[in-house]
Amino acid sequence: MGGFIYLDHGSSTPTDPRVVDAMIPYFNKFYSNPSSVYKFAKESNEAKENAREKVAKLLSANPEEIVFTGGGTEADNFAIKGVAFANSKRGNHIITSKIEHHAVLNTCKWLESQGFKVTYVGVDKYGVVDLNELKDAITDRTILITIMHANNEVGTIEPIQEIAEIAKQKDIYLHTDAIQTVGKMSVDVNELGVNLLSLSGHKFYGPKGVGALFIKKGVKIDSLLHGGYHERNKRAGTENIPGIVGLGRTCEIAMEEAEEEENRIKTLRDRLEKGITEKIDDIIINGHPERRLKGTLNLCVKYIEGESMLLQLDYNGIAASSGSACTSDSLEPSHVLTAMGIPPEVAHGSLRFTLGRENTSGDIDRVLEVLPSIVKRLREMSPLRKD
Ligand SMILES: *Cc1c(COP(=O)(O)O)cnc(C)c1O
């Protein structure tokens, strides 16, 4: 794989070797079930609580407000279904946005089949949630607002603090899917004013299949999984101790290094954006110009398909995406770009580069070297081409 360039950190990231090192003893040395009574179990239990403190610290939360989950999708499902069912006597209405990850959108859709009502609020051309539409959607039956902190396709950062003000006035719970922001920018649950917040290890150099849900003290929420009395009776199932230890270490490293790293990544992203804009005509840069994740560059290249560019990039050893990993199997244009008002034929030409820690200036040079000729060749063959 010499020369392989990974520019798809929005889909997943390599696990930091320091995280792997921290996890290994919990596979082969301290392998006891943390719920067991003998002394040997103490190691697993302490490691788990230690990790909980680290996760809490990164979010400025209390350790008792952190519940470990089997990843980000589970945290989103837990937050939304848990609050919906626990508060169904108060109301049955949920507000979300049209640009959420499918972990949120499809959970809301399923809740509609269970008798809940859901409003999907629109966004502006930058992907920012329309706050007036959100306010207007509130009824006295609204129990939950769930809006993502930053969008995974275009990187736009949503005005969560303002939404929190609105939610608070009406006594409505606010959940945010912060899976794209935790470990990449400052995420402080008090500053944001949220009641629930999801995060996932593998999006910021931690292991896959482990995440957490922040549940502010006092929030009424039902369990998603039923079984033993793990995680203060909030999430049944023997805890994934190696994963949890890994997540704790991931948070610790993010706390120390993320800010500096992200600024370095932003410099690379800006150079990639500038280079592509200069070298290729008829492109659109998607997402908010400033309020955007530092490593994300999403663009539409007119007259060609994103998929064909991806194949050509792959042939040249460059891994990118056309938006979200979860939709790349479908022929539908991105629901995020569509909600932003981009016509379907343009949205089909979307390309997402998400930069990360291992990327170098040389990686950007390589993309700027190969992408213009790929686009030129594909456009020459394209039936959509302008004359
Ligand atoms: C990746 C992602 C998820 C899903 O998290 P998993 O840990 O992969 O289940 C949910 N929401 C957003 C915004 C994501 O980027």
The ligand as an SDF file (V2000), in Angstrom:
LIG
                    3D

 15 15  0  0  0  0  0  0  0  0999 V2000
  -20.3040    8.0700   12.6970 C   0  0  0  0  0  0  0  0  0  0  0  0
  -21.4720    8.8370   13.1520 C   0  0  0  0  0  0  0  0  0  0  0  0
  -22.5120    8.2170   13.8480 C   0  0  0  0  0  0  0  0  0  0  0  0
  -22.5120    6.7380   14.1330 C   0  0  0  0  0  0  0  0  0  0  0  0
  -21.5300    6.3810   15.0770 O   0  0  0  0  0  0  0  0  0  0  0  0
  -20.9940    4.8520   15.1240 P   0  0  0  0  0  0  0  0  0  0  0  0
  -20.0750    4.8210   16.2910 O   0  0  0  0  0  0  0  0  0  0  0  0
  -20.2860    4.6130   13.8240 O   0  0  0  0  0  0  0  0  0  0  0  0
  -22.1850    3.9810   15.3140 O   0  0  0  0  0  0  0  0  0  0  0  0
  -23.5780    8.9850   14.2550 C   0  0  0  0  0  0  0  0  0  0  0  0
  -23.6180   10.3080   14.0240 N   0  0  0  0  0  0  0  0  0  0  0  0
  -22.6290   10.9530   13.3790 C   0  0  0  0  0  0  0  0  0  0  0  0
  -22.7170   12.4150   13.1560 C   0  0  0  0  0  0  0  0  0  0  0  0
  -21.5210   10.2410   12.9110 C   0  0  0  0  0  0  0  0  0  0  0  0
  -20.5660   10.8730   12.2420 O   0  0  0  0  0  0  0  0  0  0  0  0
  1  2  1  0
  2  3  1  0
  2 14  2  0
  3  4  1  0
  3 10  2  0
  4  5  1  0
  5  6  1  0
  6  7  2  0
  6  8  1  0
  6  9  1  0
 10 11  1  0
 11 12  2  0
 12 13  1  0
 12 14  1  0
 14 15  1  0
M  END
$$$$
